[in-house]
Amino acid sequence: MTEIKVLVDKKELRYEGPFRLEEFHGTLMRFFKERHFVQVELRSEEKQHSDGKYFFAEMFPYRKMSDYLRKAFHLEIFMYRLNKKEVVVNGKKETYDFGEIRMLFTVTMFSDWRFRFEKTGFYFFLRALIDKYIRYDIIREMEDEIMKDYIDLQEELKNYLQMTRMKIIEPGVEQARIREAV
């Protein structure tokens, strides 16, 4: 059976304020494309309510690191009370979405994801020994790489949201907040 190691479990990122949905989605897709992830969208829902749109997306981008190891992100994106508003930016009227974003990140590493060492008990025992004494450094290095990707993704999303907020300088526009659950 595949061994699944959860490195980050449902870490939350919250944001409230202006953004553009298309640019936000593009930032996510560009990040995973640059790092050669296979992008799988598991579920996507959109509902219209009286106080705005509600949007939910569940994604599972993964990347094969070797025939033995695979890294994956599980993203759950919730967007609440999305309303389009026109805002003056550098003397031009532009349309932005205002609302709340809540993202949950789960980062996992799969070993023996092709079930090659599951045929007999001896192979299973052999895999455990190899992982513990021979491949230890390689597995540790891959874990560090996955965590670097996770930190880079969070920083890229935070930077995009912060830059969008900084573009809009208008009195009366509510200030955006970025919160990270600890």
C-alpha positions as CSV (number, residue, x, y, z in Angstrom):
1,M,0.0,0.0,0.0
2,T,1.2,3.5,-0.7
3,E,2.7,5.3,2.2
4,I,1.2,8.8,2.5
5,K,3.2,11.3,4.5
6,V,1.2,14.5,5.3
7,L,3.6,17.4,5.7
8,V,1.1,20.2,6.1
9,D,-2.4,19.5,7.2
10,K,-5.2,22.0,6.4
11,K,-3.1,25.1,6.9
12,E,-5.4,28.1,6.4
13,L,-4.9,31.4,4.5
14,R,-7.5,34.1,4.8
15,Y,-7.9,37.4,2.9
16,E,-10.6,40.0,2.8
17,G,-10.7,42.8,0.3
18,P,-10.3,43.5,-3.4
19,F,-8.9,41.1,-6.0
20,R,-9.7,39.9,-9.5
21,L,-10.9,36.3,-9.7
22,E,-9.3,35.7,-13.1
23,E,-5.9,37.0,-12.0
24,F,-6.1,35.0,-8.7
25,H,-6.9,31.8,-10.6
26,G,-4.2,32.6,-13.2
27,T,-1.6,33.1,-10.4
28,L,-2.4,29.7,-9.0
29,M,-2.3,27.9,-12.4
30,R,0.9,29.7,-13.5
31,F,2.6,28.6,-10.3
32,F,1.8,24.9,-10.8
33,K,2.5,25.1,-14.5
34,E,6.0,26.6,-13.9
35,R,6.8,23.8,-11.5
36,H,5.5,21.0,-13.9
37,F,2.6,19.9,-11.7
38,V,-0.3,17.9,-13.3
39,Q,-3.4,20.0,-12.4
40,V,-6.5,18.2,-11.4
41,E,-9.6,20.1,-10.5
42,L,-11.8,17.8,-8.4
43,R,-14.8,20.1,-7.8
44,S,-16.0,23.5,-8.5
45,E,-19.2,25.2,-7.4
46,E,-20.6,28.7,-7.8
47,K,-23.8,30.0,-6.2
48,Q,-25.5,33.3,-6.3
49,H,-27.0,34.7,-3.1
50,S,-28.5,38.1,-2.2
51,D,-25.3,39.2,-0.5
52,G,-23.0,38.1,-3.5
53,K,-21.6,35.1,-5.1
54,Y,-20.2,32.1,-3.3
55,F,-17.5,30.1,-4.9
56,F,-15.8,26.8,-4.0
57,A,-13.1,24.9,-5.8
58,E,-11.1,21.8,-4.8
59,M,-7.9,21.1,-6.6
60,F,-5.3,18.3,-6.5
61,P,-2.1,19.3,-8.3
62,Y,0.6,16.6,-8.1
63,R,4.0,16.0,-9.6
64,K,5.9,12.7,-10.1
65,M,9.3,13.2,-8.6
66,S,10.5,9.7,-9.4
67,D,9.0,6.2,-10.0
68,Y,8.9,5.9,-6.3
69,L,7.9,9.3,-4.9
70,R,5.2,11.8,-5.8
71,K,4.3,15.1,-4.2
72,A,0.8,16.6,-4.1
73,F,-1.1,19.6,-2.9
74,H,-4.7,19.5,-1.9
75,L,-6.3,23.0,-2.1
76,E,-9.7,23.9,-1.0
77,I,-10.7,27.5,-2.0
78,F,-13.7,29.1,-0.5
79,M,-14.8,32.6,-1.7
80,Y,-17.6,34.4,0.1
81,R,-19.7,37.5,-0.6
82,L,-18.1,38.3,-4.0
83,N,-19.4,41.5,-5.4
84,K,-18.0,43.4,-8.4
85,K,-17.3,47.1,-7.8
86,E,-15.8,49.8,-10.0
87,V,-12.8,51.5,-8.5
88,V,-10.7,54.3,-9.8
89,V,-7.1,53.1,-10.2
90,N,-4.5,55.6,-11.6
91,G,-7.3,57.8,-13.0
92,K,-9.1,54.8,-14.8
93,K,-12.2,52.9,-13.8
94,E,-11.5,49.2,-13.3
95,T,-13.7,46.4,-12.0
96,Y,-12.6,44.4,-9.0
97,D,-14.2,41.6,-7.0
98,F,-14.6,42.4,-3.3
99,G,-15.0,39.5,-0.9
100,E,-13.4,37.0,1.4
101,I,-11.1,34.2,0.4
102,R,-10.3,31.2,2.6
103,M,-7.8,28.6,1.4
104,L,-6.9,25.3,3.0
105,F,-3.6,23.7,2.1
106,T,-2.7,20.1,2.6
107,V,0.7,19.0,1.3
108,T,1.5,15.3,1.0
109,M,4.2,13.0,-0.3
110,F,3.4,9.5,-1.6
111,S,6.0,6.8,-1.7
112,D,5.6,3.6,-3.7
113,W,2.6,5.1,-5.4
114,R,2.6,2.4,-8.1
115,F,2.3,-0.4,-5.6
116,R,5.5,-2.2,-6.7
117,F,6.6,-3.2,-3.2
118,E,3.3,-4.6,-2.2
119,K,3.3,-7.9,-4.0
120,T,4.6,-10.0,-1.1
121,G,5.5,-9.6,2.5
122,F,9.2,-9.8,1.7
123,Y,9.0,-6.8,-0.7
124,F,7.1,-4.8,1.9
125,F,9.9,-5.6,4.5
126,L,12.6,-4.8,1.9
127,R,10.9,-1.4,1.2
128,A,10.8,-0.5,4.9
129,L,14.5,-1.3,5.2
130,I,15.5,0.6,2.1
131,D,13.4,3.6,3.1
132,K,14.9,3.7,6.6
133,Y,18.6,3.1,5.9
134,I,19.3,3.7,2.2
135,R,16.8,6.2,0.8
136,Y,16.6,8.3,3.9
137,D,18.6,11.2,2.5
138,I,16.7,11.3,-0.8
139,I,13.3,11.2,0.9
140,R,14.4,14.0,3.3
141,E,15.6,16.1,0.4
142,M,12.3,15.6,-1.4
143,E,10.4,16.6,1.7
144,D,12.4,19.8,1.9
145,E,11.6,20.5,-1.8
146,I,7.9,20.0,-1.2
147,M,8.0,22.4,1.8
148,K,9.8,25.0,-0.3
149,D,7.1,24.7,-3.0
150,Y,4.4,25.2,-0.3
151,I,6.1,28.3,1.1
152,D,6.7,29.7,-2.4
153,L,3.0,29.2,-3.3
154,Q,1.8,30.9,-0.1
155,E,4.2,33.8,-0.7
156,E,3.1,34.2,-4.3
157,L,-0.5,34.3,-3.4
158,K,0.1,36.7,-0.5
159,N,2.1,39.0,-2.8
160,Y,-0.6,39.0,-5.5
161,L,-3.3,39.9,-3.0
162,Q,-1.2,42.5,-1.3
163,M,-0.3,44.1,-4.7
164,T,-3.9,44.2,-5.7
165,R,-4.8,45.9,-2.4
166,M,-2.0,48.5,-2.8
167,K,-3.2,49.4,-6.4
168,I,-6.4,50.7,-5.0
169,I,-5.9,53.9,-3.2
170,E,-9.3,55.5,-2.7
171,P,-10.9,56.9,0.5
172,G,-13.9,54.9,1.6
173,V,-12.7,51.6,0.2
174,E,-12.5,49.1,3.0
175,Q,-9.0,48.0,3.8
176,A,-8.0,44.4,3.0
177,R,-6.7,42.0,5.5
178,I,-4.5,39.0,5.1
179,R,-4.6,36.5,8.0
180,E,-2.8,33.2,8.4
181,A,-4.1,30.8,10.9
182,V,-1.4,29.5,13.2
